[in-house]
Amino acid sequence: MPLPKIEEVRKLSDQELAEAIVAAKRELFDLRLQKATQRLEKNHQFKHLRHRISQMMTVERERQLATAKAAAEASTDTQPTDIEPDTQPETTEEEKE
């Protein structure tokens, strides 16, 4: 059984991705329970499932970073750049006395 491809994960929507991560983590818990009770027959399932979870979490993080970057660019685009800074020097405490 080959390892899952990340292209499959990229096709999921954000909601589907979050649900798939939760389901995979629950399945990993079940595998650990089976191993502890000595009912697990296929040990390679751990590797495949951990790989799948890491792929999903990677895609989720990429989307979070892309959203944050887009928000940061949008906020810098809306700020006016033609406003000049104050040209008057600030007075210090010594000059006030």
C-alpha positions, 0 to 999 in steps of 0.5 A: 500500500503506497503512502497517500499523495498530498494532491488529494489533501489539497483538493479538500476544502478547509472544513473538510480538511479540519474534519479529516484531521480530527478523524485521522487523529481519532483513528491513530488513537484507535490504533494505539489502543489496538496495539496496547490490547495486542489486537493490532495486526498491521503495524505499518498502518501507524506510518501511513496514518502519521504521514497522512496527518502530517500532510493534512496539517502541512496543507492547513498551515500553508493555508493559514500562512497564505491567509495571514499574508493576504490580510497583511498585504491588504492592510498595508495597501489600505494605509495612506502613504502620502501623509508626511510625518510631523516636521516640528521637533519634539521638545524635551523635558530640559527645554521646557524648563 
